[in-house]
Amino acid sequence: MLPEIDRILIDRERISQRVHEMGEQLAKDLSEAVRTDGHDPLAHPDRVVMVPILTGAMVFAADLIRAMPMKLSLRLVTVSSYPGQSTESKGAAMRSALPADLADRHVVLIDDILDTGSTLKLVSDLVAEQSPASIRCCVLLDKPDRRQHDIRCDYNGFSIPDEFVVGYGLDYDGFYRNLPDIVALRPDAFRAG
Ligand code: XMP
């Protein structure tokens, strides 16, 4: 274990089990939505679009979509809110163009963590302008005590207390995304910023 890790909050086995449950639930709900539209969910290729919000959702999304036995496509967006050595949100900002082909599709926004809600509010408001068939939000972690925006989160892996966490895609200053567990860092791992 890296010396700057204080403790493991959620280990890899719990993450894996929960991500599989979420993938199965999403596939069930989306297949039902596609069937309700009058299409075959196993055959129709362009009804469901998964939109991971990079960079943090990269690892979660990679596991989640492989737990979804159905036809879907991927579009990536990049948003930043915790630049550099920061553990306080500086407000969400788009760092890439939003895909322009979401009209009439079932869109699932995937993020690593729902904190103040500014990231998901920003992206879901922009997606809504394209008139998709539906918008769902799916996050691995939720910090409910930190919410500042009214966001409906349809799929939430774990609710956690207000503590800065890293691992499984989440970073501090660009590091620790590769850790397989969700962990808390020792206080001396953080630099001023
Ligand atoms: P908002 O406030 O927009 O935050 O809901 C969502 C984004 O903020 C980042 N974030 C964190 N990143 N450890 C991290 O590594 C954390 O504890 C944490 N809390 C929020 C994250 O990028 C997320 O997409």
Residues whose N, C-alpha, C, O or C-beta is under 5 A from the ligand:
A	BS01	XMP	G56 S81 Y82 S89 A92 D111 D112 I113 L114 D115 T116 G117 S118 T119 L120 E163 F164 V165 V166 L170 D171 Y172
